[in-house]
Amino acid sequence: MKLTCAIIDDEPLATGLLGSYVDKTPFLELKGAYNSAVTALGELTSQPVDLLFLDIQMPELSGMEFSRMLGTDTRIIFTTAFGQYALDSYKVNALDYLLKPISYPDFLKSANKALQWYELLRGDTVETADNFQIDNGVHSHLASHSSVESIFIKTEYKLVQIELRKILYIEGLKDYVKIFVEDEPRPVLSLMSMKVMEEMLPPDRFIRVHRSFIVQPEKIKVIERNRIVYGKEYIPISDNYKQKFMEFLSQRSLLP
């Protein structure tokens, strides 16, 4: 799979450097390089690209302003010499930002993030330039293998990698899921159904105990009165899932 991309930076040297990085990245195809956002606006509006490397500070039209004029089909990686813009970049639906001077390893890491995002969107499995495979969760190709140790979850406008061994439980909330992770103060929130979430997880490590809850039995310390206790939180075990859950437990415990 190839991603079409463009570069906008008012510094010709920066544009040339990014162009050379694109040329040696096999899954990127450069469609245009511009030293003016105003010049690029017409072409990229009528012929959008998948990915745009966009400088934030430019005369006439800043990168932030330009990003708000693009359609949702184009994802943005901001380039900037000023770290204080990092937080703002996520407010305008950016995939990532690169801090100048930009090295090729940093560029490749951001490009891989974009590739993974598009593969998740299009429903495929991808092998990135670092040979790391991820799955979109709709077809659980990887979840069927016990070697899977982590999954990528889209939250807000980022992809976050979560280690399976750290997941305590998952709670479903209408069209969202909340993933509770060890040592994290807040759960990871993602737009995803419980069915899709369940298909992403290895079935030998996770089990559904309620229409709104999936648990990792390895992390369970106490079960009382048809409830799983996680600190101050109580997870109900519904009648519809109780038998399957008890069968699952019986393989791992000595029950009377």
Number of C-alpha atoms within 10 A of each C-alpha: 10 12 17 16 22 25 28 28 24 18 13 13 11 19 21 14 13 22 19 13 17 21 12 12 16 11 16 21 19 17 15 16 19 18 18 19 24 15 11 17 19 11 12 18 13 8 9 21 21 19 24 24 25 28 28 25 17 17 11 10 15 16 23 20 13 16 24 11 10 15 11 12 10 18 24 27 25 25 29 21 14 12 12 9 17 17 10 12 21 18 11 14 18 21 21 22 25 22 16 13 11 16 13 16 10 14 21 18 16 17 24 21 19 22 23 24 22 20 18 21 10 10 14 16 18 20 15 17 15 9 8 10 15 24 22 27 24 16 14 19 15 20 22 14 13 12 9 15 14 16 20 20 24 17 13 15 15 17 19 14 12 16 14 17 14 16 20 19 23 24 20 21 16 11 10 15 22 19 22 19 19 15 8 9 8 11 16 18 19 19 15 20 14 23 13 15 21 20 18 21 25 19 15 13 14 20 20 23 24 19 15 16 22 22 21 20 18 13 14 13 10 11 14 9 7 14 15 19 15 15 8 5 9 14 19 19 20 17 12 12 14 16 13 14 18 14 10 16 14 12 9 11 9 7 8 4
